[in-house]
Amino acid sequence: MARQRKILVVDDERHIVRLIQVNLERAGYQVVSAFDGKEALRKVDSEKPDLVVLDVMMPHMDGFEVLKRMQANPATRSIPVIMLTAKAQDADVFRGWSSGVSAYLTKPFNPLELLSFIKRIFSGRDEYAEEGEKTWQL
């Protein structure tokens, strides 16, 4: 049986974290939560998530700073990040994509759309890993 994937959900709005958590757990994922940017970085280090769902506007440290610090750390730079934020202006979306996020979703959001992005990211990573294994087997 495949290992259960762990997802860190970071948002200062607890009801949003809970909504995402319920939907992801129903889909078979393990969910860890954080409620601000500093806590997010601590959880990334301690929990080693397979993916991070990250809000932008949070106390102590915004999502862009969290992403920047994750990408600066060799141990966390390859963790995919989905930005989930109310910042829907073109400049914000562009900043998200140019910062290296795997997906950028705006609030209000459809939990099924988020789940679809997560599945697509994991599927792409699995296919890439399989291709790498095939290459080494030649």
Phi and psi in degrees as GROMACS dihedral restraints (atoms count N, CA, C in turn):
[ dihedral_restraints ]
;  ai    aj    ak    al  type     phi  dphi    fc
    3     4     5     6     1   -69.1    20    10
    4     5     6     7     1   148.5    20    10
    6     7     8     9     1   -65.7    20    10
    7     8     9    10     1   139.7    20    10
    9    10    11    12     1   -70.8    20    10
   10    11    12    13     1   128.0    20    10
   12    13    14    15     1   -76.0    20    10
   13    14    15    16     1   142.6    20    10
   15    16    17    18     1  -108.0    20    10
   16    17    18    19     1   130.2    20    10
   18    19    20    21     1  -122.2    20    10
   19    20    21    22     1   129.6    20    10
   21    22    23    24     1   -95.1    20    10
   22    23    24    25     1   122.9    20    10
   24    25    26    27     1  -107.6    20    10
   25    26    27    28     1   122.3    20    10
   27    28    29    30     1  -122.2    20    10
   28    29    30    31     1   115.6    20    10
   30    31    32    33     1  -162.1    20    10
   31    32    33    34     1   140.6    20    10
   33    34    35    36     1   -79.6    20    10
   34    35    36    37     1    -8.2    20    10
   36    37    38    39     1   -95.2    20    10
   37    38    39    40     1   105.1    20    10
   39    40    41    42     1   -61.2    20    10
   40    41    42    43     1   -32.8    20    10
   42    43    44    45     1   -67.4    20    10
   43    44    45    46     1   -31.0    20    10
   45    46    47    48     1   -71.2    20    10
   46    47    48    49     1   -43.7    20    10
   48    49    50    51     1   -57.6    20    10
   49    50    51    52     1   -44.5    20    10
   51    52    53    54     1   -64.7    20    10
   52    53    54    55     1   -43.4    20    10
   54    55    56    57     1   -58.8    20    10
   55    56    57    58     1   -46.7    20    10
   57    58    59    60     1   -65.8    20    10
   58    59    60    61     1   -44.1    20    10
   60    61    62    63     1   -58.7    20    10
   61    62    63    64     1   -47.7    20    10
   63    64    65    66     1   -59.2    20    10
   64    65    66    67     1   -46.2    20    10
   66    67    68    69     1   -66.6    20    10
   67    68    69    70     1   -40.7    20    10
   69    70    71    72     1   -71.2    20    10
   70    71    72    73     1   -39.8    20    10
   72    73    74    75     1   -64.7    20    10
   73    74    75    76     1   -38.1    20    10
   75    76    77    78     1   -59.8    20    10
   76    77    78    79     1   -32.9    20    10
   78    79    80    81     1   -85.2    20    10
   79    80    81    82     1     0.5    20    10
   81    82    83    84     1    98.3    20    10
   82    83    84    85     1    11.3    20    10
   84    85    86    87     1   -96.0    20    10
   85    86    87    88     1   152.5    20    10
   87    88    89    90     1   -89.1    20    10
   88    89    90    91     1   133.8    20    10
   90    91    92    93     1  -120.6    20    10
   91    92    93    94     1   133.2    20    10
   93    94    95    96     1  -119.8    20    10
   94    95    96    97     1   145.8    20    10
   96    97    98    99     1  -125.5    20    10
   97    98    99   100     1   156.1    20    10
   99   100   101   102     1  -144.1    20    10
  100   101   102   103     1   153.2    20    10
  102   103   104   105     1  -119.0    20    10
  103   104   105   106     1     4.0    20    10
  105   106   107   108     1  -156.9    20    10
  106   107   108   109     1   171.7    20    10
  108   109   110   111     1   -64.7    20    10
  109   110   111   112     1   -40.7    20    10
  111   112   113   114     1   -64.6    20    10
  112   113   114   115     1   -44.6    20    10
  114   115   116   117     1   -63.2    20    10
  115   116   117   118     1   -36.5    20    10
  117   118   119   120     1   -58.8    20    10
  118   119   120   121     1   -46.9    20    10
  120   121   122   123     1   -64.4    20    10
  121   122   123   124     1   -38.6    20    10
  123   124   125   126     1   -62.4    20    10
  124   125   126   127     1   -43.2    20    10
  126   127   128   129     1   -70.4    20    10
  127   128   129   130     1   -34.3    20    10
  129   130   131   132     1   -60.0    20    10
  130   131   132   133     1   -43.3    20    10
  132   133   134   135     1   -69.7    20    10
  133   134   135   136     1   -43.4    20    10
  135   136   137   138     1   -82.5    20    10
  136   137   138   139     1   -34.6    20    10
  138   139   140   141     1   -95.4    20    10
  139   140   141   142     1   -20.1    20    10
  141   142   143   144     1    50.4    20    10
  142   143   144   145     1    60.8    20    10
  144   145   146   147     1   -68.9    20    10
  145   146   147   148     1   157.8    20    10
  147   148   149   150     1   -84.1    20    10
  148   149   150   151     1   -18.7    20    10
  150   151   152   153     1  -160.7    20    10
  151   152   153   154     1   151.4    20    10
  153   154   155   156     1  -124.5    20    10
  154   155   156   157     1   130.0    20    10
  156   157   158   159     1  -101.9    20    10
  157   158   159   160     1   118.5    20    10
  159   160   161   162     1  -127.8    20    10
  160   161   162   163     1   124.6    20    10
  162   163   164   165     1   -76.9    20    10
  163   164   165   166     1   159.1    20    10
  165   166   167   168     1   -93.6    20    10
  166   167   168   169     1   -54.5    20    10
  168   169   170   171     1   -87.2    20    10
  169   170   171   172     1   104.3    20    10
  171   172   173   174     1  -142.6    20    10
  172   173   174   175     1   159.7    20    10
  174   175   176   177     1   -70.8    20    10
  175   176   177   178     1   158.8    20    10
  177   178   179   180     1    73.1    20    10
  178   179   180   181     1   -43.4    20    10
  180   181   182   183     1  -163.0    20    10
  181   182   183   184     1   128.4    20    10
  183   184   185   186     1   -79.4    20    10
  184   185   186   187     1   168.9    20    10
  186   187   188   189     1   -61.4    20    10
  187   188   189   190     1   -34.4    20    10
  189   190   191   192     1   -65.1    20    10
  190   191   192   193     1   -37.3    20    10
  192   193   194   195     1   -69.5    20    10
  193   194   195   196     1   -39.5    20    10
  195   196   197   198     1   -59.1    20    10
  196   197   198   199     1   -48.3    20    10
  198   199   200   201     1   -59.5    20    10
  199   200   201   202     1   -44.9    20    10
  201   202   203   204     1   -59.5    20    10
  202   203   204   205     1   -42.8    20    10
  204   205   206   207     1   -70.7    20    10
  205   206   207   208     1   -36.8    20    10
  207   208   209   210     1   -62.8    20    10
  208   209   210   211     1   -42.3    20    10
  210   211   212   213     1   -71.9    20    10
  211   212   213   214     1   -23.8    20    10
  213   214   215   216     1   -79.0    20    10
  214   215   216   217     1   -15.7    20    10
  216   217   218   219     1   -99.6    20    10
  217   218   219   220     1   118.0    20    10
  219   220   221   222     1   -56.5    20    10
  220   221   222   223     1   -28.0    20    10
  222   223   224   225     1   -75.3    20    10
  223   224   225   226     1   -19.7    20    10
  225   226   227   228     1  -123.5    20    10
  226   227   228   229     1    -4.6    20    10
  228   229   230   231     1   -65.5    20    10
  229   230   231   232     1   -23.8    20    10
  231   232   233   234     1   -91.7    20    10
  232   233   234   235     1     0.7    20    10
  234   235   236   237     1   -73.6    20    10
  235   236   237   238     1   123.1    20    10
  237   238   239   240     1   -66.9    20    10
  238   239   240   241     1   144.5    20    10
  240   241   242   243     1  -126.5    20    10
  241   242   243   244     1   130.6    20    10
  243   244   245   246     1  -108.0    20    10
  244   245   246   247     1   118.4    20    10
  246   247   248   249     1   -80.3    20    10
  247   248   249   250     1   130.1    20    10
  249   250   251   252     1  -128.8    20    10
  250   251   252   253     1   106.9    20    10
  252   253   254   255     1  -149.5    20    10
  253   254   255   256     1   159.2    20    10
  255   256   257   258     1   -80.8    20    10
  256   257   258   259     1    -8.7    20    10
  258   259   260   261     1   -77.4    20    10
  259   260   261   262     1    95.4    20    10
  261   262   263   264     1  -108.5    20    10
  262   263   264   265     1     3.9    20    10
  264   265   266   267     1   -66.1    20    10
  265   266   267   268     1   150.0    20    10
  267   268   269   270     1   -52.6    20    10
  268   269   270   271     1   -41.4    20    10
  270   271   272   273     1   -63.7    20    10
  271   272   273   274     1   -36.9    20    10
  273   274   275   276     1   -68.7    20    10
  274   275   276   277     1   -44.8    20    10
  276   277   278   279     1   -61.6    20    10
  277   278   279   280     1   -44.9    20    10
  279   280   281   282     1   -60.9    20    10
  280   281   282   283     1   -43.7    20    10
  282   283   284   285     1   -61.1    20    10
  283   284   285   286     1   -39.8    20    10
  285   286   287   288     1   -61.7    20    10
  286   287   288   289     1   -52.3    20    10
  288   289   290   291     1   -62.9    20    10
  289   290   291   292     1   -41.7    20    10
  291   292   293   294     1   -73.2    20    10
  292   293   294   295     1   -15.2    20    10
  294   295   296   297     1   -81.6    20    10
  295   296   297   298     1   -10.1    20    10
  297   298   299   300     1   101.1    20    10
  298   299   300   301     1    18.9    20    10
  300   301   302   303     1   -69.9    20    10
  301   302   303   304     1   155.6    20    10
  303   304   305   306     1   -81.9    20    10
  304   305   306   307     1   -27.2    20    10
  306   307   308   309     1  -158.2    20    10
  307   308   309   310     1   156.1    20    10
  309   310   311   312     1  -134.3    20    10
  310   311   312   313     1   111.1    20    10
  312   313   314   315     1  -114.7    20    10
  313   314   315   316     1   141.9    20    10
  315   316   317   318     1  -106.1    20    10
  316   317   318   319     1   147.9    20    10
  318   319   320   321     1   -85.1    20    10
  319   320   321   322     1   146.4    20    10
  321   322   323   324     1   -68.1    20    10
  322   323   324   325     1   150.1    20    10
  324   325   326   327     1  -128.2    20    10
  325   326   327   328     1   162.7    20    10
  327   328   329   330     1   -98.7    20    10
  328   329   330   331     1   119.7    20    10
  330   331   332   333     1   -55.8    20    10
  331   332   333   334     1   -31.1    20    10
  333   334   335   336     1   -69.1    20    10
  334   335   336   337     1   -33.0    20    10
  336   337   338   339     1   -67.4    20    10
  337   338   339   340     1   -42.3    20    10
  339   340   341   342     1   -59.5    20    10
  340   341   342   343     1   -46.3    20    10
  342   343   344   345     1   -60.2    20    10
  343   344   345   346     1   -39.6    20    10
  345   346   347   348     1   -61.8    20    10
  346   347   348   349     1   -43.8    20    10
  348   349   350   351     1   -61.7    20    10
  349   350   351   352     1   -44.1    20    10
  351   352   353   354     1   -61.4    20    10
  352   353   354   355     1   -47.1    20    10
  354   355   356   357     1   -61.4    20    10
  355   356   357   358     1   -40.9    20    10
  357   358   359   360     1   -64.6    20    10
  358   359   360   361     1   -41.8    20    10
  360   361   362   363     1   -64.1    20    10
  361   362   363   364     1   -47.3    20    10
  363   364   365   366     1   -65.5    20    10
  364   365   366   367     1   -38.6    20    10
  366   367   368   369     1   -62.4    20    10
  367   368   369   370     1   -45.2    20    10
  369   370   371   372     1   -62.6    20    10
  370   371   372   373     1   -39.7    20    10
  372   373   374   375     1   -68.6    20    10
  373   374   375   376     1   -38.1    20    10
  375   376   377   378     1   -65.4    20    10
  376   377   378   379     1   -43.1    20    10
  378   379   380   381     1   -63.8    20    10
  379   380   381   382     1   -39.9    20    10
  381   382   383   384     1   -63.4    20    10
  382   383   384   385     1   -43.2    20    10
  384   385   386   387     1   -63.5    20    10
  385   386   387   388     1   -42.2    20    10
  387   388   389   390     1   -63.7    20    10
  388   389   390   391     1   -40.7    20    10
  390   391   392   393     1   -61.8    20    10
  391   392   393   394     1   -41.6    20    10
  393   394   395   396     1   -61.9    20    10
  394   395   396   397     1   -41.0    20    10
  396   397   398   399     1   -63.6    20    10
  397   398   399   400     1   -41.6    20    10
  399   400   401   402     1   -62.7    20    10
  400   401   402   403     1   -40.9    20    10
  402   403   404   405     1   -61.3    20    10
  403   404   405   406     1   -43.0    20    10
  405   406   407   408     1   -72.0    20    10
  406   407   408   409     1   -21.9    20    10
  408   409   410   411     1   -81.0    20    10
  409   410   411   412     1   -13.1    20    10
